[in-house]
């Protein structure tokens, strides 16, 4: 396959490009393997069709609003409509 390239610089560039692609695939697979079995942020549907968000618990603007009561009334309205 390397015979298609005329200069050694083209061959070296092609080999570096191939090595970069292989390295990218290896890194991607290794990254995915570390996430198997670990909880990740997302959504779940309860039996009563309510969809609560699942994520890390920590300080966020949404959490601050909910603790202050601003988000609580909207949540109750959604729960009462369901």
C-alpha positions in Angstrom: 0.0 0.0 0.0 2.9 2.4 0.7 4.0 2.0 -2.9 1.2 4.3 -4.0 3.1 7.3 -2.4 5.9 8.9 -4.4 7.9 10.5 -1.6 9.0 9.3 1.8 7.4 12.4 3.3 4.0 11.3 2.0 4.6 7.8 3.3 5.5 9.2 6.8 2.5 11.5 6.8 0.2 8.5 5.9 1.7 6.3 8.6 1.3 9.1 11.2 -2.3 9.6 10.1 -3.0 5.9 10.5 -1.3 5.8 13.9 -3.4 8.8 15.0 -6.6 7.1 14.0 -5.7 3.9 15.8 -4.7 5.9 18.9 -8.0 7.7 18.8 -10.0 4.5 18.6 -8.0 3.0 21.5 -8.6 6.1 23.6 -12.3 6.1 22.8 -12.7 2.4 23.7 -10.8 2.8 26.9 -13.0 5.8 27.8 -16.1 3.8 27.2 -14.9 0.9 29.2 -14.4 3.1 32.3 -18.1 4.2 32.1 -19.6 0.7 32.0 -21.6 0.0 35.2 -21.2 3.6 36.5 -24.3 5.7 37.0 -24.5 8.6 34.6 -26.7 11.7 34.5 -29.9 11.1 32.6 -33.6 10.5 33.0 -35.8 7.7 34.3 -39.5 7.2 33.9 -41.4 6.2 37.0 -44.5 4.0 36.8 -46.7 7.0 37.2 -45.0 8.5 34.1 -43.1 11.2 36.0 -39.7 11.8 34.5 -37.2 13.0 37.2 -33.8 14.1 36.3 -30.9 11.9 37.6 -27.6 13.5 38.1 -24.9 14.5 40.6 -26.1 16.3 43.7 -24.4 19.6 44.1 -24.8 23.3 44.2 -26.3 24.6 41.0 -28.6 27.5 40.0 -31.5 25.1 39.7 -30.9 23.7 43.2 -30.6 27.1 44.7 -34.0 28.1 43.2 -35.6 24.9 44.3 -34.3 25.3 47.9 -35.5 28.9 47.9 -39.0 27.7 47.0 -39.1 29.2 43.5 -38.9 25.8 41.8 -41.0 24.0 44.3 -44.4 25.5 43.2 -43.7 24.6 39.5 -42.9 21.0 40.5 -46.1 20.7 42.5 -48.1 22.0 39.5 -46.5 19.3 37.3 -47.2 16.6 39.9 -50.8 17.7 40.3 -51.4 17.7 36.5 -50.1 14.1 36.2 
